[in-house]
Amino acid sequence: MTELETVHLKVVELEAMRLVDFVGMEQEDAANKMGVSRRTLWKDLKSARKKIVDALVNGKIVEMHGGNIWAEPRKWGGSRFSFSIPNWR
């Protein structure tokens, strides 16, 4: 079996993408919420988008670093995966 390649996503990159692309915040507001400059937010956002597109297009695994991740078994099989991210303020 061939091992899949991995893309390493930082928690700050995910949070930047979540605030801008999912929640719909303006980049300036998202940067303020995270306590970073707009330039830093833009770099994290650009990096996250590139990594996610690379994983989707090329069938890679996405690994996330910098937060807590845990799995809980479900009553009727399978698992529920959760993660926490740092409080930015």
C-alpha positions as CSV (number, residue, x, y, z in Angstrom):
1,M,0.0,0.0,0.0
2,T,1.3,3.5,-0.9
3,E,1.6,5.9,1.9
4,L,-0.2,9.2,1.3
5,E,1.7,12.5,1.5
6,T,0.9,14.9,4.3
7,V,0.3,18.6,4.4
8,H,1.0,20.2,7.8
9,L,-1.5,22.9,8.8
10,K,-0.9,25.2,11.7
11,V,-3.7,26.0,14.1
12,V,-3.2,29.7,13.4
13,E,-3.6,29.1,9.7
14,L,-6.9,27.2,10.3
15,E,-8.1,30.0,12.6
16,A,-7.3,32.7,9.9
17,M,-9.2,30.7,7.3
18,R,-12.1,30.0,9.7
19,L,-12.5,33.7,10.5
20,V,-12.2,35.0,7.0
21,D,-13.6,32.2,4.8
22,F,-16.1,30.5,7.0
23,V,-17.3,33.2,9.4
24,G,-17.0,36.0,6.8
25,M,-14.9,38.5,8.8
26,E,-12.9,41.2,7.1
27,Q,-9.2,40.5,7.3
28,E,-8.6,43.6,9.5
29,D,-11.3,42.4,12.0
30,A,-9.9,38.8,12.0
31,A,-6.4,40.1,12.6
32,N,-7.6,42.2,15.5
33,K,-9.4,39.2,17.0
34,M,-6.3,37.0,16.7
35,G,-4.1,39.8,18.0
36,V,-1.8,39.9,14.9
37,S,-1.0,42.3,12.2
38,R,-3.0,42.3,8.9
39,R,0.2,41.2,7.2
40,T,0.6,38.2,9.5
41,L,-3.0,37.2,9.1
42,W,-2.7,37.5,5.3
43,K,0.4,35.3,5.3
44,D,-1.3,32.7,7.5
45,L,-4.4,32.8,5.3
46,K,-2.5,32.5,2.0
47,S,-0.5,29.5,3.4
48,A,-3.6,27.8,4.7
49,R,-5.5,28.1,1.5
50,K,-2.5,26.8,-0.5
51,K,-2.1,23.8,1.8
52,I,-5.8,22.9,1.7
53,V,-6.0,23.2,-2.1
54,D,-2.9,21.1,-2.4
55,A,-4.4,18.4,-0.2
56,L,-7.7,18.4,-2.1
57,V,-6.2,18.4,-5.6
58,N,-3.4,15.9,-4.9
59,G,-5.2,13.6,-2.4
60,K,-2.9,14.4,0.6
61,I,-3.6,14.0,4.3
62,V,-4.0,17.2,6.3
63,E,-2.3,17.2,9.7
64,M,-2.9,20.1,12.2
65,H,-0.4,21.2,14.8
66,G,-0.6,23.6,17.7
67,G,-3.9,22.7,19.3
68,N,-5.5,19.8,21.2
69,I,-7.2,17.1,19.2
70,W,-9.2,14.2,20.7
71,A,-11.5,11.4,19.6
72,E,-14.6,10.1,21.4
73,P,-16.1,6.7,20.5
74,R,-19.7,6.9,19.3
75,K,-22.4,4.7,20.8
76,W,-23.4,3.1,17.5
77,G,-19.8,2.9,16.0
78,G,-17.4,5.4,14.6
79,S,-15.8,8.3,16.4
80,R,-16.3,12.0,17.0
81,F,-13.2,14.1,16.5
82,S,-12.9,17.4,18.2
83,F,-10.2,20.0,18.5
84,S,-9.5,23.2,20.5
85,I,-7.6,26.2,19.3
86,P,-5.8,28.8,21.5
87,N,-7.8,31.8,22.8
88,W,-6.5,34.6,20.7
89,R,-7.3,37.4,23.1
